[in-house]
């Protein structure tokens, strides 16, 4: 069995010719430098850095990213309600709201937008025609992103909610 390393397993050379417009550009699989996945020595969480990383459950990570699906929801075409829900969700989570940008689509009335937070963001995309909304909540520091979900449930009254949680930027 030939010797392999993490890079050779992740990115094997591609025998196919490059796509049009990408001729002559280096490909990821052709890299000769090792791929740095994690810092070699993790810095302690209390060293005075201002990166707002979170230390919890023996891990150090950039933030919590929640992927929330709201099914059988209502009020998904109400621009004012969506804006207020984003404001209230950020406040309930203890986040600092910097800006909200929303776009109302026609003719179906769907809304896409983002609440930009000092701690990251809450984004929403709604499909009122099928009573569905996709929400991302990503926060770092001392913000509590799970608290935002209760606000969203109160605003959109979903019949079913799915949640996936990811820790972003984990330093082992």
Buried (B, 14 or more C-beta within 10 A) or exposed (E): EEEEEEBEEEBEEEEEEEEEEEEEEEEEEEEEEEEEEEEEEEEEBEEEEEEBBBEEEEEBBBBBBBBBBBEEBBBBBBEEBBBBBBBBBBBBBBBEBEEBEBEBBEEEBBBBBBBBBBBBBBBBBBBBEEBBBBBBBBBBBEBEBBBBBEBBBEBBEBEEBEEEEEBBEEBE
